[in-house]
């Protein structure tokens, strides 16, 4: 069996996978909303650190219970930029006894690509993969087999939350401000994308799972497709709401009610950028890419 631990800015994830008839099967899955950057990206606060320690100890208990010997544990955005990010990793390692590495945004994007490819979600034409995290958003331009361009941008939903007045009620002007901010931050991506006709925008896990829930889509398959028009029907019902309004929307999880507007703004931006005719949603992401590495015995990311 194999385990993957993904320590993100907002959420810590863990999956344990066994191989059945030559195919990977998830036998255990757990997540903790640790909210490491709710106060600031400059420094991880002590209360948030305590939540992370509790989560990593829970993951260590699962690793011991399943007798896992092959695992990977990677830390991402907040650990790269917080002044005490490296110090905090050392604390998590000391408390849990686990080996944990802080990875670059580029390597994070590569793992997301591996996860999307493992799910079988990539079309034979060109795809733009987008993974929305708390601190960063990864964009990967690829065909069905290989990456063409990948990068990580500090435009995650918590970044936008801090940048745009911490969840104030949205209006058309504030959404336009967010769009301009995203455009300004992704100049290199826009230049590359302009040379390709994108078939599919592939959204991985997280906020895209919320979008799936909004459509009462309960299929447990690896992916499904919706049209941009389907997305905008939902976007229009959420984008201009206050936090109080969103509290009444049952399909938005409690943990996502403050931030979902920013996630939807990023999806809106990605659809406009890619001009894709299909939005493909998959539950596979970085942690599945880590499993792909373990199964294929990859010690380096290529």
Secondary structure, 3 states (H helix, E strand, C coil): CEEEEEECCCEEEEEEEEEECCEEEEEEEEEEECCCCCCCCCCCCHHHHHHHHHHHHHHHHHHHHCCCCEEEEEECHHHHHCCCHHHHHHHHHHHHCCCCEECCHHHHHHHHHHHHHHCCCCCCCEEEEEEECCCCEEEEEECCCCEEEEEEECCCHHHHHHHCHHHCCCCHHHHHHHHHHHHHHCHHHHHHHCCCCEEEEEEECCHHHHHHHHCCCCCCCCEEEECHHHHHHHHHHHCCCCHHHHHCCCCCCHHHCCCHHHHHHHHHHHHHHHCCCEEEEECCCHHHHHHHHHHCCCCCCC
